[in-house]
Amino acid sequence: MERMGTAANHGAVRAQRERDAIRLLCSDLIPAETRMRLAGLLREVAFEDALNGAVIEEIVGVGPVGARRLRELLPGRVTLRGFPDFDLKELVARDGAQDEDIDRWFESLLDLTEEAPSEEKKAMGQSA
């Protein structure tokens, strides 16, 4: 039973990291070019939440635009990817960010890039 609790906790932590990475990438506090480099680091990450993975792919697809423009474009693009109920405000959950938030979001993004590839990726023949 404890093992299930540990797995559930890992899933919750992982989901939080994914949301934090998206919050960072949608933040006004990083330049567009930095956003693209950071999003590029996440291209090989297997997201547990398909919506989060689609959001990252769309951030990469939009290219180096300002955060405000990115936030304008994402809802339509993610909806077209098959997520009609997508709500960026709900996902990002904040208008402004504090320095400590940015630090935590950046740590979450780095943690995601450092995690081992998923079993699904291994099965598809992709290597780390």
Secondary structure as GFF3:
##gff-version 3
##sequence-region A 1 128
A	DSSP	alpha_helix	2	25	.	.	.	ID=ss1
A	DSSP	alpha_helix	32	41	.	.	.	ID=ss2
A	DSSP	alpha_helix	50	62	.	.	.	ID=ss3
A	DSSP	alpha_helix	67	80	.	.	.	ID=ss4
A	DSSP	alpha_helix	88	92	.	.	.	ID=ss5
A	DSSP	alpha_helix	99	114	.	.	.	ID=ss6
A	DSSP	alpha_helix	119	123	.	.	.	ID=ss7
###
